[in-house]
Amino acid sequence: MMDGLGGHGWGMAWWWIIGIVLIVLIVWLVTRTASRSNPGNTSGKSALDILQERYARGDIDKAEFEDRKKDLM
């Protein structure tokens, strides 16, 4: 007897669900991997915060700090 799904039963519906879940999983993995490999500022610090840290560590001198700070402002 036909069950209203064209004779395929629930088997065909399950393949659609599995396919959609796989597509969602692939998109999630790609976006997660892309966000991890992004070399940008992901720490949430501003450029000024990073500049101040570099000055505090002694990586740059006062003149360079002031010059770069002026560029940021």
C-alpha positions as CSV (number, residue, x, y, z in Angstrom):
1,M,0.0,0.0,0.0
2,M,1.2,3.6,-0.7
3,D,1.9,5.8,2.3
4,G,1.7,9.1,0.5
5,L,5.4,9.5,0.0
6,G,5.5,8.1,-3.5
7,G,6.2,4.6,-2.3
8,H,9.6,5.4,-0.8
9,G,8.4,5.5,2.8
10,W,10.4,7.4,5.4
11,G,13.7,6.2,4.0
12,M,13.8,9.0,1.5
13,A,12.9,11.6,4.2
14,W,15.8,10.4,6.3
15,W,18.3,10.9,3.5
16,W,17.1,14.5,3.1
17,I,17.5,15.1,6.9
18,I,20.9,13.5,6.9
19,G,22.0,15.6,3.9
20,I,20.8,18.9,5.5
21,V,22.6,18.0,8.8
22,L,25.8,17.2,6.8
23,I,25.6,20.6,5.0
24,V,25.1,22.5,8.2
25,L,28.0,20.6,9.8
26,I,30.3,21.4,6.9
27,V,29.4,25.1,6.9
28,W,29.9,25.2,10.7
29,L,33.4,23.5,10.5
30,V,34.5,25.8,7.6
31,T,33.5,29.0,9.5
32,R,35.1,27.7,12.7
33,T,38.3,26.9,11.0
34,A,38.4,30.2,9.1
35,S,37.9,32.2,12.3
36,R,40.7,30.3,14.0
37,S,43.2,30.9,11.2
38,N,42.3,34.6,10.9
39,P,45.6,36.5,11.8
40,G,43.6,39.5,12.8
41,N,43.2,40.9,16.3
42,T,41.1,38.2,18.0
43,S,42.1,39.1,21.6
44,G,39.6,42.0,21.8
45,K,42.3,44.5,22.5
46,S,42.4,47.8,20.7
47,A,45.4,49.0,18.8
48,L,46.1,51.5,21.5
49,D,46.1,48.7,24.2
50,I,48.6,46.7,22.1
51,L,50.8,49.8,21.6
52,Q,50.8,50.5,25.4
53,E,51.8,46.9,26.1
54,R,54.7,47.2,23.6
55,Y,55.8,50.4,25.3
56,A,55.6,48.9,28.7
57,R,57.6,45.8,27.6
58,G,60.3,48.1,26.2
59,D,59.8,47.0,22.6
60,I,59.5,50.7,21.5
61,D,60.8,53.9,22.9
62,K,58.8,56.9,24.1
63,A,59.3,58.9,20.8
64,E,58.0,55.9,18.7
65,F,55.2,55.4,21.2
66,E,54.0,59.0,21.0
67,D,54.3,59.0,17.2
68,R,52.3,55.9,16.7
69,K,49.8,57.0,19.4
70,K,49.3,60.3,17.4
71,D,48.7,58.2,14.3
72,L,46.0,56.2,16.1
73,M,44.2,59.2,17.5
